[in-house]
Structures are given as structure tokens and as C-alpha cells.
Amino acid sequence: MPYYTYIILCRGGSLYTGYTKDIDVRIKLHMNGKGAKYTKMHKPMKLAYVEEFASRADAMKREKKIKKMNHHQKLELINSQTE
């Protein structure tokens, strides 16, 4: 079963990064205010970025790497996937 690392665009332009094994369920939880403390406070607008991994460990490593990026770097990552 694959795992995913994702970025959600929130109102106000902030970005939330996480990982999950079921991207559809997790995004629905975020959208309904039940996904994470951060997305309860900063309402999610849309899923902006997703990467798929074969293992939970790889998804978690990527999440950690993305969380260390600054806002501009995260936006560049999002834009690189949509180009």
C-alpha cells in the first residue's frame, strides 16, 4: 500500500504539510476540520501537492524535508508539479 506526502493550501496563503496512507480520507478530514490542529485554525482550501511513496518511512522523511523548506521553496515545489 502506498503512502503519500502532501501540501494543503490554507486560507490566508499558509501551507500545511503532512503524510498519510489514504490521501482521499485524510484530505476529507482536513476539509471537515478534523484532520489536524493547524487546519482547524487555518481553514484548508485545496490539496496543492502530492507525492507517492512505497513506505511510510519514505513519506515521513519527505514530509520532514518539506517542512524545513521556507514558504517560497514550498510554492516552487507546488508549481513544479503543475507545470
PyMOL Python script that loads the backbone (N, CA, C, O; Angstrom):
from pymol import cmd

cmd.read_pdbstr("""\
ATOM      1  N   MET A   1       0.839  -1.182   0.000  1.00  0.00           N
ATOM      2  CA  MET A   1       0.000   0.000   0.000  1.00  0.00           C
ATOM      3  C   MET A   1       0.882   1.243   0.000  1.00  0.00           C
ATOM      4  O   MET A   1       1.809   1.351   0.803  1.00  0.00           O
ATOM      5  N   PRO A   2       0.595   2.173  -0.894  1.00  0.00           N
ATOM      6  CA  PRO A   2       1.428   3.383  -0.946  1.00  0.00           C
ATOM      7  C   PRO A   2       1.121   4.357   0.187  1.00  0.00           C
ATOM      8  O   PRO A   2       0.057   4.310   0.803  1.00  0.00           O
ATOM      9  N   TYR A   3       2.070   5.228   0.438  1.00  0.00           N
ATOM     10  CA  TYR A   3       1.919   6.334   1.387  1.00  0.00           C
ATOM     11  C   TYR A   3       2.124   7.627   0.614  1.00  0.00           C
ATOM     12  O   TYR A   3       2.740   7.638  -0.451  1.00  0.00           O
ATOM     13  N   TYR A   4       1.606   8.700   1.158  1.00  0.00           N
ATOM     14  CA  TYR A   4       1.646   9.983   0.460  1.00  0.00           C
ATOM     15  C   TYR A   4       2.148  11.086   1.380  1.00  0.00           C
ATOM     16  O   TYR A   4       1.875  11.096   2.580  1.00  0.00           O
ATOM     17  N   THR A   5       2.886  12.011   0.787  1.00  0.00           N
ATOM     18  CA  THR A   5       3.249  13.265   1.426  1.00  0.00           C
ATOM     19  C   THR A   5       2.497  14.338   0.652  1.00  0.00           C
ATOM     20  O   THR A   5       2.463  14.306  -0.578  1.00  0.00           O
ATOM     21  N   TYR A   6       1.899  15.279   1.354  1.00  0.00           N
ATOM     22  CA  TYR A   6       1.034  16.245   0.685  1.00  0.00           C
ATOM     23  C   TYR A   6       1.185  17.633   1.288  1.00  0.00           C
ATOM     24  O   TYR A   6       1.657  17.807   2.412  1.00  0.00           O
ATOM     25  N   ILE A   7       0.762  18.618   0.495  1.00  0.00           N
ATOM     26  CA  ILE A   7       0.709  20.008   0.951  1.00  0.00           C
ATOM     27  C   ILE A   7      -0.689  20.529   0.661  1.00  0.00           C
ATOM     28  O   ILE A   7      -1.210  20.372  -0.443  1.00  0.00           O
ATOM     29  N   ILE A   8      -1.285  21.150   1.669  1.00  0.00           N
ATOM     30  CA  ILE A   8      -2.602  21.769   1.525  1.00  0.00           C
ATOM     31  C   ILE A   8      -2.425  23.284   1.567  1.00  0.00           C
ATOM     32  O   ILE A   8      -1.710  23.814   2.418  1.00  0.00           O
ATOM     33  N   LEU A   9      -3.082  23.966   0.641  1.00  0.00           N
ATOM     34  CA  LEU A   9      -3.130  25.428   0.655  1.00  0.00           C
ATOM     35  C   LEU A   9      -4.281  25.847   1.565  1.00  0.00           C
ATOM     36  O   LEU A   9      -5.420  25.420   1.378  1.00  0.00           O
ATOM     37  N   CYS A  10      -3.971  26.680   2.543  1.00  0.00           N
ATOM     38  CA  CYS A  10      -4.972  27.149   3.504  1.00  0.00           C
ATOM     39  C   CYS A  10      -5.314  28.612   3.240  1.00  0.00           C
ATOM     40  O   CYS A  10      -4.567  29.335   2.582  1.00  0.00           O
ATOM     41  N   ARG A  11      -6.471  29.031   3.775  1.00  0.00           N
ATOM     42  CA  ARG A  11      -6.870  30.442   3.648  1.00  0.00           C
ATOM     43  C   ARG A  11      -5.793  31.319   4.253  1.00  0.00           C
ATOM     44  O   ARG A  11      -5.190  30.980   5.271  1.00  0.00           O
ATOM     45  N   GLY A  12      -5.565  32.437   3.618  1.00  0.00           N
ATOM     46  CA  GLY A  12      -4.515  33.335   4.079  1.00  0.00           C
ATOM     47  C   GLY A  12      -3.177  33.022   3.430  1.00  0.00           C
ATOM     48  O   GLY A  12      -2.198  33.736   3.647  1.00  0.00           O
ATOM     49  N   GLY A  13      -3.128  31.944   2.625  1.00  0.00           N
ATOM     50  CA  GLY A  13      -1.910  31.618   1.893  1.00  0.00           C
ATOM     51  C   GLY A  13      -0.939  30.705   2.618  1.00  0.00           C
ATOM     52  O   GLY A  13       0.130  30.399   2.090  1.00  0.00           O
ATOM     53  N   SER A  14      -1.294  30.261   3.828  1.00  0.00           N
ATOM     54  CA  SER A  14      -0.378  29.359   4.527  1.00  0.00           C
ATOM     55  C   SER A  14      -0.462  27.950   3.932  1.00  0.00           C
ATOM     56  O   SER A  14      -1.412  27.606   3.228  1.00  0.00           O
ATOM     57  N   LEU A  15       0.550  27.158   4.233  1.00  0.00           N
ATOM     58  CA  LEU A  15       0.645  25.801   3.693  1.00  0.00           C
ATOM     59  C   LEU A  15       0.792  24.803   4.835  1.00  0.00           C
ATOM     60  O   LEU A  15       1.532  25.043   5.789  1.00  0.00           O
ATOM     61  N   TYR A  16       0.083  23.685   4.730  1.00  0.00           N
ATOM     62  CA  TYR A  16       0.181  22.614   5.711  1.00  0.00           C
ATOM     63  C   TYR A  16       0.751  21.386   5.013  1.00  0.00           C
ATOM     64  O   TYR A  16       0.290  21.020   3.932  1.00  0.00           O
ATOM     65  N   THR A  17       1.739  20.750   5.615  1.00  0.00           N
ATOM     66  CA  THR A  17       2.356  19.549   5.056  1.00  0.00           C
ATOM     67  C   THR A  17       2.110  18.372   5.985  1.00  0.00           C
ATOM     68  O   THR A  17       2.215  18.493   7.206  1.00  0.00           O
ATOM     69  N   GLY A  18       1.782  17.233   5.390  1.00  0.00           N
ATOM     70  CA  GLY A  18       1.554  16.028   6.174  1.00  0.00           C
ATOM     71  C   GLY A  18       1.834  14.780   5.351  1.00  0.00           C
ATOM     72  O   GLY A  18       2.232  14.860   4.188  1.00  0.00           O
ATOM     73  N   TYR A  19       1.618  13.620   5.976  1.00  0.00           N
ATOM     74  CA  TYR A  19       1.732  12.350   5.257  1.00  0.00           C
ATOM     75  C   TYR A  19       0.575  11.460   5.671  1.00  0.00           C
ATOM     76  O   TYR A  19       0.002  11.643   6.746  1.00  0.00           O
ATOM     77  N   THR A  20       0.225  10.496   4.826  1.00  0.00           N
ATOM     78  CA  THR A  20      -0.898   9.610   5.096  1.00  0.00           C
ATOM     79  C   THR A  20      -0.818   8.371   4.220  1.00  0.00           C
ATOM     80  O   THR A  20      -0.078   8.340   3.237  1.00  0.00           O
ATOM     81  N   LYS A  21      -1.582   7.355   4.581  1.00  0.00           N
ATOM     82  CA  LYS A  21      -1.674   6.177   3.716  1.00  0.00           C
ATOM     83  C   LYS A  21      -2.930   6.218   2.858  1.00  0.00           C
ATOM     84  O   LYS A  21      -3.031   5.476   1.882  1.00  0.00           O
ATOM     85  N   ASP A  22      -3.888   7.072   3.206  1.00  0.00           N
ATOM     86  CA  ASP A  22      -5.112   7.225   2.418  1.00  0.00           C
ATOM     87  C   ASP A  22      -5.367   8.707   2.171  1.00  0.00           C
ATOM     88  O   ASP A  22      -5.973   9.394   2.994  1.00  0.00           O
ATOM     89  N   ILE A  23      -4.901   9.178   1.043  1.00  0.00           N
ATOM     90  CA  ILE A  23      -4.942  10.612   0.739  1.00  0.00           C
ATOM     91  C   ILE A  23      -6.370  11.150   0.682  1.00  0.00           C
ATOM     92  O   ILE A  23      -6.629  12.254   1.162  1.00  0.00           O
ATOM     93  N   ASP A  24      -7.297  10.391   0.103  1.00  0.00           N
ATOM     94  CA  ASP A  24      -8.671  10.881  -0.020  1.00  0.00           C
ATOM     95  C   ASP A  24      -9.332  11.074   1.346  1.00  0.00           C
ATOM     96  O   ASP A  24      -9.953  12.106   1.598  1.00  0.00           O
ATOM     97  N   VAL A  25      -9.199  10.095   2.211  1.00  0.00           N
ATOM     98  CA  VAL A  25      -9.784  10.179   3.552  1.00  0.00           C
ATOM     99  C   VAL A  25      -9.140  11.313   4.347  1.00  0.00           C
ATOM    100  O   VAL A  25      -9.832  12.075   5.023  1.00  0.00           O
ATOM    101  N   ARG A  26      -7.828  11.419   4.265  1.00  0.00           N
ATOM    102  CA  ARG A  26      -7.115  12.440   5.040  1.00  0.00           C
ATOM    103  C   ARG A  26      -7.511  13.852   4.618  1.00  0.00           C
ATOM    104  O   ARG A  26      -7.713  14.724   5.463  1.00  0.00           O
ATOM    105  N   ILE A  27      -7.620  14.074   3.313  1.00  0.00           N
ATOM    106  CA  ILE A  27      -7.989  15.406   2.820  1.00  0.00           C
ATOM    107  C   ILE A  27      -9.416  15.744   3.256  1.00  0.00           C
ATOM    108  O   ILE A  27      -9.691  16.880   3.641  1.00  0.00           O
ATOM    109  N   LYS A  28     -10.324  14.765   3.198  1.00  0.00           N
ATOM    110  CA  LYS A  28     -11.697  14.998   3.657  1.00  0.00           C
ATOM    111  C   LYS A  28     -11.716  15.374   5.139  1.00  0.00           C
ATOM    112  O   LYS A  28     -12.472  16.258   5.543  1.00  0.00           O
ATOM    113  N   LEU A  29     -10.890  14.711   5.950  1.00  0.00           N
ATOM    114  CA  LEU A  29     -10.803  15.053   7.362  1.00  0.00           C
ATOM    115  C   LEU A  29     -10.348  16.498   7.551  1.00  0.00           C
ATOM    116  O   LEU A  29     -10.924  17.242   8.344  1.00  0.00           O
ATOM    117  N   HIS A  30      -9.301  16.888   6.808  1.00  0.00           N
ATOM    118  CA  HIS A  30      -8.814  18.274   6.896  1.00  0.00           C
ATOM    119  C   HIS A  30      -9.923  19.255   6.508  1.00  0.00           C
ATOM    120  O   HIS A  30     -10.154  20.247   7.200  1.00  0.00           O
ATOM    121  N   MET A  31     -10.594  18.973   5.415  1.00  0.00           N
ATOM    122  CA  MET A  31     -11.634  19.883   4.914  1.00  0.00           C
ATOM    123  C   MET A  31     -12.798  20.013   5.900  1.00  0.00           C
ATOM    124  O   MET A  31     -13.472  21.042   5.942  1.00  0.00           O
ATOM    125  N   ASN A  32     -13.025  18.970   6.684  1.00  0.00           N
ATOM    126  CA  ASN A  32     -14.104  18.985   7.671  1.00  0.00           C
ATOM    127  C   ASN A  32     -13.641  19.429   9.060  1.00  0.00           C
ATOM    128  O   ASN A  32     -14.389  19.318  10.031  1.00  0.00           O
ATOM    129  N   GLY A  33     -12.410  19.930   9.153  1.00  0.00           N
ATOM    130  CA  GLY A  33     -11.902  20.456  10.411  1.00  0.00           C
ATOM    131  C   GLY A  33     -11.474  19.402  11.415  1.00  0.00           C
ATOM    132  O   GLY A  33     -11.354  19.690  12.606  1.00  0.00           O
ATOM    133  N   LYS A  34     -11.243  18.186  10.946  1.00  0.00           N
ATOM    134  CA  LYS A  34     -10.878  17.098  11.847  1.00  0.00           C
ATOM    135  C   LYS A  34      -9.521  16.475  11.524  1.00  0.00           C
ATOM    136  O   LYS A  34      -9.158  15.457  12.114  1.00  0.00           O
ATOM    137  N   GLY A  35      -8.776  17.063  10.607  1.00  0.00           N
ATOM    138  CA  GLY A  35      -7.525  16.473  10.155  1.00  0.00           C
ATOM    139  C   GLY A  35      -6.324  16.778  11.031  1.00  0.00           C
ATOM    140  O   GLY A  35      -5.503  15.896  11.278  1.00  0.00           O
ATOM    141  N   ALA A  36      -6.208  17.993  11.499  1.00  0.00           N
ATOM    142  CA  ALA A  36      -5.054  18.412  12.297  1.00  0.00           C
ATOM    143  C   ALA A  36      -5.404  19.723  12.992  1.00  0.00           C
ATOM    144  O   ALA A  36      -6.260  20.479  12.533  1.00  0.00           O
ATOM    145  N   LYS A  37      -4.736  19.971  14.091  1.00  0.00           N
ATOM    146  CA  LYS A  37      -4.958  21.211  14.843  1.00  0.00           C
ATOM    147  C   LYS A  37      -4.725  22.438  13.950  1.00  0.00           C
ATOM    148  O   LYS A  37      -5.485  23.405  13.998  1.00  0.00           O
ATOM    149  N   TYR A  38      -3.666  22.383  13.139  1.00  0.00           N
ATOM    150  CA  TYR A  38      -3.323  23.527  12.286  1.00  0.00           C
ATOM    151  C   TYR A  38      -4.445  23.830  11.293  1.00  0.00           C
ATOM    152  O   TYR A  38      -4.808  24.991  11.101  1.00  0.00           O
ATOM    153  N   THR A  39      -4.995  22.785  10.660  1.00  0.00           N
ATOM    154  CA  THR A  39      -6.034  23.027   9.652  1.00  0.00           C
ATOM    155  C   THR A  39      -7.391  23.346  10.273  1.00  0.00           C
ATOM    156  O   THR A  39      -8.311  23.753   9.564  1.00  0.00           O
ATOM    157  N   LYS A  40      -7.528  23.167  11.582  1.00  0.00           N
ATOM    158  CA  LYS A  40      -8.730  23.650  12.261  1.00  0.00           C
ATOM    159  C   LYS A  40      -8.670  25.163  12.379  1.00  0.00           C
ATOM    160  O   LYS A  40      -9.681  25.855  12.252  1.00  0.00           O
ATOM    161  N   MET A  41      -7.454  25.667  12.628  1.00  0.00           N
ATOM    162  CA  MET A  41      -7.251  27.104  12.810  1.00  0.00           C
ATOM    163  C   MET A  41      -7.074  27.850  11.478  1.00  0.00           C
ATOM    164  O   MET A  41      -7.480  29.005  11.343  1.00  0.00           O
ATOM    165  N   HIS A  42      -6.470  27.177  10.513  1.00  0.00           N
ATOM    166  CA  HIS A  42      -6.201  27.768   9.201  1.00  0.00           C
ATOM    167  C   HIS A  42      -6.966  26.934   8.176  1.00  0.00           C
ATOM    168  O   HIS A  42      -6.468  25.913   7.701  1.00  0.00           O
ATOM    169  N   LYS A  43      -8.159  27.366   7.845  1.00  0.00           N
ATOM    170  CA  LYS A  43      -9.065  26.569   7.028  1.00  0.00           C
ATOM    171  C   LYS A  43      -8.446  26.172   5.686  1.00  0.00           C
ATOM    172  O   LYS A  43      -7.963  27.024   4.941  1.00  0.00           O
ATOM    173  N   PRO A  44      -8.465  24.876   5.387  1.00  0.00           N
ATOM    174  CA  PRO A  44      -7.891  24.396   4.124  1.00  0.00           C
ATOM    175  C   PRO A  44      -8.755  24.786   2.930  1.00  0.00           C
ATOM    176  O   PRO A  44      -9.984  24.778   3.000  1.00  0.00           O
ATOM    177  N   MET A  45      -8.086  25.126   1.838  1.00  0.00           N
ATOM    178  CA  MET A  45      -8.788  25.484   0.606  1.00  0.00           C
ATOM    179  C   MET A  45      -8.708  24.356  -0.413  1.00  0.00           C
ATOM    180  O   MET A  45      -9.712  23.973  -1.014  1.00  0.00           O
ATOM    181  N   LYS A  46      -7.484  23.821  -0.600  1.00  0.00           N
ATOM    182  CA  LYS A  46      -7.345  22.759  -1.597  1.00  0.00           C
ATOM    183  C   LYS A  46      -6.052  21.991  -1.387  1.00  0.00           C
ATOM    184  O   LYS A  46      -5.102  22.478  -0.773  1.00  0.00           O
ATOM    185  N   LEU A  47      -6.047  20.783  -1.912  1.00  0.00           N
ATOM    186  CA  LEU A  47      -4.837  19.977  -1.963  1.00  0.00           C
ATOM    187  C   LEU A  47      -3.967  20.571  -3.056  1.00  0.00           C
ATOM    188  O   LEU A  47      -4.399  20.673  -4.203  1.00  0.00           O
ATOM    189  N   ALA A  48      -2.751  20.964  -2.718  1.00  0.00           N
ATOM    190  CA  ALA A  48      -1.892  21.658  -3.677  1.00  0.00           C
ATOM    191  C   ALA A  48      -0.773  20.786  -4.232  1.00  0.00           C
ATOM    192  O   ALA A  48      -0.251  21.059  -5.314  1.00  0.00           O
ATOM    193  N   TYR A  49      -0.399  19.734  -3.497  1.00  0.00           N
ATOM    194  CA  TYR A  49       0.764  18.937  -3.903  1.00  0.00           C
ATOM    195  C   TYR A  49       0.680  17.552  -3.277  1.00  0.00           C
ATOM    196  O   TYR A  49       0.271  17.407  -2.125  1.00  0.00           O
ATOM    197  N   VAL A  50       1.073  16.526  -4.050  1.00  0.00           N
ATOM    198  CA  VAL A  50       1.088  15.149  -3.550  1.00  0.00           C
ATOM    199  C   VAL A  50       2.272  14.401  -4.155  1.00  0.00           C
ATOM    200  O   VAL A  50       2.570  14.533  -5.342  1.00  0.00           O
ATOM    201  N   GLU A  51       2.935  13.617  -3.317  1.00  0.00           N
ATOM    202  CA  GLU A  51       3.969  12.675  -3.766  1.00  0.00           C
ATOM    203  C   GLU A  51       3.610  11.310  -3.201  1.00  0.00           C
ATOM    204  O   GLU A  51       3.103  11.215  -2.083  1.00  0.00           O
ATOM    205  N   GLU A  52       3.867  10.253  -3.961  1.00  0.00           N
ATOM    206  CA  GLU A  52       3.579   8.888  -3.533  1.00  0.00           C
ATOM    207  C   GLU A  52       4.873   8.150  -3.200  1.00  0.00           C
ATOM    208  O   GLU A  52       5.886   8.313  -3.881  1.00  0.00           O
ATOM    209  N   PHE A  53       4.826   7.339  -2.146  1.00  0.00           N
ATOM    210  CA  PHE A  53       5.991   6.571  -1.703  1.00  0.00           C
ATOM    211  C   PHE A  53       5.592   5.127  -1.416  1.00  0.00           C
ATOM    212  O   PHE A  53       4.432   4.834  -1.126  1.00  0.00           O
ATOM    213  N   ALA A  54       6.557   4.244  -1.501  1.00  0.00           N
ATOM    214  CA  ALA A  54       6.317   2.819  -1.256  1.00  0.00           C
ATOM    215  C   ALA A  54       6.241   2.496   0.233  1.00  0.00           C
ATOM    216  O   ALA A  54       5.647   1.490   0.618  1.00  0.00           O
ATOM    217  N   SER A  55       6.838   3.342   1.072  1.00  0.00           N
ATOM    218  CA  SER A  55       6.858   3.044   2.504  1.00  0.00           C
ATOM    219  C   SER A  55       6.497   4.274   3.331  1.00  0.00           C
ATOM    220  O   SER A  55       6.644   5.413   2.889  1.00  0.00           O
ATOM    221  N   ARG A  56       6.024   4.006   4.539  1.00  0.00           N
ATOM    222  CA  ARG A  56       5.705   5.070   5.485  1.00  0.00           C
ATOM    223  C   ARG A  56       6.962   5.864   5.841  1.00  0.00           C
ATOM    224  O   ARG A  56       6.924   7.090   5.939  1.00  0.00           O
ATOM    225  N   ALA A  57       8.061   5.161   6.030  1.00  0.00           N
ATOM    226  CA  ALA A  57       9.319   5.822   6.396  1.00  0.00           C
ATOM    227  C   ALA A  57       9.739   6.837   5.337  1.00  0.00           C
ATOM    228  O   ALA A  57      10.173   7.939   5.671  1.00  0.00           O
ATOM    229  N   ASP A  58       9.610   6.469   4.061  1.00  0.00           N
ATOM    230  CA  ASP A  58       9.990   7.392   2.984  1.00  0.00           C
ATOM    231  C   ASP A  58       9.073   8.611   2.952  1.00  0.00           C
ATOM    232  O   ASP A  58       9.535   9.733   2.745  1.00  0.00           O
ATOM    233  N   ALA A  59       7.771   8.390   3.156  1.00  0.00           N
ATOM    234  CA  ALA A  59       6.821   9.506   3.175  1.00  0.00           C
ATOM    235  C   ALA A  59       7.116  10.447   4.342  1.00  0.00           C
ATOM    236  O   ALA A  59       7.034  11.667   4.202  1.00  0.00           O
ATOM    237  N   MET A  60       7.457   9.871   5.489  1.00  0.00           N
ATOM    238  CA  MET A  60       7.773  10.686   6.668  1.00  0.00           C
ATOM    239  C   MET A  60       9.067  11.478   6.468  1.00  0.00           C
ATOM    240  O   MET A  60       9.159  12.631   6.889  1.00  0.00           O
ATOM    241  N   LYS A  61      10.050  10.873   5.836  1.00  0.00           N
ATOM    242  CA  LYS A  61      11.309  11.585   5.551  1.00  0.00           C
ATOM    243  C   LYS A  61      11.060  12.778   4.635  1.00  0.00           C
ATOM    244  O   LYS A  61      11.605  13.863   4.840  1.00  0.00           O
ATOM    245  N   ARG A  62      10.224  12.553   3.618  1.00  0.00           N
ATOM    246  CA  ARG A  62       9.928  13.627   2.676  1.00  0.00           C
ATOM    247  C   ARG A  62       9.136  14.744   3.363  1.00  0.00           C
ATOM    248  O   ARG A  62       9.383  15.925   3.117  1.00  0.00           O
ATOM    249  N   GLU A  63       8.188  14.370   4.223  1.00  0.00           N
ATOM    250  CA  GLU A  63       7.426  15.361   4.973  1.00  0.00           C
ATOM    251  C   GLU A  63       8.373  16.235   5.796  1.00  0.00           C
ATOM    252  O   GLU A  63       8.250  17.459   5.800  1.00  0.00           O
ATOM    253  N   LYS A  64       9.298  15.612   6.477  1.00  0.00           N
ATOM    254  CA  LYS A  64      10.252  16.348   7.312  1.00  0.00           C
ATOM    255  C   LYS A  64      11.089  17.305   6.467  1.00  0.00           C
ATOM    256  O   LYS A  64      11.347  18.439   6.870  1.00  0.00           O
ATOM    257  N   LYS A  65      11.511  16.836   5.287  1.00  0.00           N
ATOM    258  CA  LYS A  65      12.319  17.669   4.390  1.00  0.00           C
ATOM    259  C   LYS A  65      11.509  18.879   3.901  1.00  0.00           C
ATOM    260  O   LYS A  65      12.016  20.001   3.863  1.00  0.00           O
ATOM    261  N   ILE A  66      10.259  18.637   3.534  1.00  0.00           N
ATOM    262  CA  ILE A  66       9.405  19.731   3.049  1.00  0.00           C
ATOM    263  C   ILE A  66       9.134  20.731   4.166  1.00  0.00           C
ATOM    264  O   ILE A  66       9.133  21.938   3.923  1.00  0.00           O
ATOM    265  N   LYS A  67       8.904  20.253   5.380  1.00  0.00           N
ATOM    266  CA  LYS A  67       8.630  21.154   6.499  1.00  0.00           C
ATOM    267  C   LYS A  67       9.812  22.071   6.819  1.00  0.00           C
ATOM    268  O   LYS A  67       9.630  23.130   7.419  1.00  0.00           O
ATOM    269  N   LYS A  68      11.004  21.675   6.427  1.00  0.00           N
ATOM    270  CA  LYS A  68      12.188  22.510   6.632  1.00  0.00           C
ATOM    271  C   LYS A  68      12.332  23.586   5.561  1.00  0.00           C
ATOM    272  O   LYS A  68      13.126  24.514   5.718  1.00  0.00           O
ATOM    273  N   MET A  69      11.562  23.469   4.465  1.00  0.00           N
ATOM    274  CA  MET A  69      11.623  24.460   3.385  1.00  0.00           C
ATOM    275  C   MET A  69      10.927  25.744   3.830  1.00  0.00           C
ATOM    276  O   MET A  69      10.021  25.724   4.663  1.00  0.00           O
ATOM    277  N   ASN A  70      11.371  26.853   3.259  1.00  0.00           N
ATOM    278  CA  ASN A  70      10.648  28.097   3.520  1.00  0.00           C
ATOM    279  C   ASN A  70       9.420  28.165   2.605  1.00  0.00           C
ATOM    280  O   ASN A  70       9.248  27.332   1.716  1.00  0.00           O
ATOM    281  N   HIS A  71       8.585  29.154   2.834  1.00  0.00           N
ATOM    282  CA  HIS A  71       7.325  29.276   2.099  1.00  0.00           C
ATOM    283  C   HIS A  71       7.556  29.349   0.584  1.00  0.00           C
ATOM    284  O   HIS A  71       6.861  28.690  -0.191  1.00  0.00           O
ATOM    285  N   HIS A  72       8.517  30.139   0.183  1.00  0.00           N
ATOM    286  CA  HIS A  72       8.817  30.301  -1.246  1.00  0.00           C
ATOM    287  C   HIS A  72       9.251  28.965  -1.868  1.00  0.00           C
ATOM    288  O   HIS A  72       8.819  28.634  -2.972  1.00  0.00           O
ATOM    289  N   GLN A  73      10.080  28.214  -1.186  1.00  0.00           N
ATOM    290  CA  GLN A  73      10.528  26.924  -1.700  1.00  0.00           C
ATOM    291  C   GLN A  73       9.357  25.942  -1.842  1.00  0.00           C
ATOM    292  O   GLN A  73       9.294  25.173  -2.801  1.00  0.00           O
ATOM    293  N   LYS A  74       8.446  25.977  -0.891  1.00  0.00           N
ATOM    294  CA  LYS A  74       7.265  25.110  -0.980  1.00  0.00           C
ATOM    295  C   LYS A  74       6.399  25.492  -2.181  1.00  0.00           C
ATOM    296  O   LYS A  74       5.886  24.621  -2.884  1.00  0.00           O
ATOM    297  N   LEU A  75       6.239  26.796  -2.413  1.00  0.00           N
ATOM    298  CA  LEU A  75       5.471  27.238  -3.578  1.00  0.00           C
ATOM    299  C   LEU A  75       6.134  26.800  -4.883  1.00  0.00           C
ATOM    300  O   LEU A  75       5.456  26.406  -5.831  1.00  0.00           O
ATOM    301  N   GLU A  76       7.457  26.872  -4.921  1.00  0.00           N
ATOM    302  CA  GLU A  76       8.177  26.406  -6.115  1.00  0.00           C
ATOM    303  C   GLU A  76       7.961  24.902  -6.317  1.00  0.00           C
ATOM    304  O   GLU A  76       7.789  24.447  -7.448  1.00  0.00           O
ATOM    305  N   LEU A  77       7.971  24.143  -5.240  1.00  0.00           N
ATOM    306  CA  LEU A  77       7.708  22.711  -5.325  1.00  0.00           C
ATOM    307  C   LEU A  77       6.297  22.451  -5.866  1.00  0.00           C
ATOM    308  O   LEU A  77       6.113  21.612  -6.748  1.00  0.00           O
ATOM    309  N   ILE A  78       5.325  23.159  -5.345  1.00  0.00           N
ATOM    310  CA  ILE A  78       3.940  23.023  -5.822  1.00  0.00           C
ATOM    311  C   ILE A  78       3.853  23.357  -7.308  1.00  0.00           C
ATOM    312  O   ILE A  78       3.245  22.620  -8.084  1.00  0.00           O
ATOM    313  N   ASN A  79       4.464  24.471  -7.696  1.00  0.00           N
ATOM    314  CA  ASN A  79       4.426  24.902  -9.096  1.00  0.00           C
ATOM    315  C   ASN A  79       5.154  23.935 -10.022  1.00  0.00           C
ATOM    316  O   ASN A  79       4.773  23.792 -11.183  1.00  0.00           O
ATOM    317  N   SER A  80       6.190  23.275  -9.530  1.00  0.00           N
ATOM    318  CA  SER A  80       6.933  22.324 -10.374  1.00  0.00           C
ATOM    319  C   SER A  80       6.076  21.114 -10.723  1.00  0.00           C
ATOM    320  O   SER A  80       6.274  20.500 -11.771  1.00  0.00           O
ATOM    321  N   GLN A  81       5.132  20.766  -9.864  1.00  0.00           N
ATOM    322  CA  GLN A  81       4.261  19.625 -10.133  1.00  0.00           C
ATOM    323  C   GLN A  81       3.157  19.983 -11.118  1.00  0.00           C
ATOM    324  O   GLN A  81       2.664  19.112 -11.834  1.00  0.00           O
ATOM    325  N   THR A  82       2.764  21.245 -11.165  1.00  0.00           N
ATOM    326  CA  THR A  82       1.657  21.652 -12.025  1.00  0.00           C
ATOM    327  C   THR A  82       2.116  22.100 -13.413  1.00  0.00           C
ATOM    328  O   THR A  82       1.290  22.325 -14.297  1.00  0.00           O
ATOM    329  N   GLU A  83       3.408  22.226 -13.603  1.00  0.00           N
ATOM    330  CA  GLU A  83       3.908  22.705 -14.909  1.00  0.00           C
ATOM    331  C   GLU A  83       3.972  21.576 -15.908  1.00  0.00           C
ATOM    332  O   GLU A  83       4.366  21.788 -17.055  1.00  0.00           O
TER     333      GLU A  83
END
""", "prot")
cmd.dss("prot")
cmd.show_as("cartoon", "prot")
cmd.util.cbc("prot")
cmd.orient("prot")
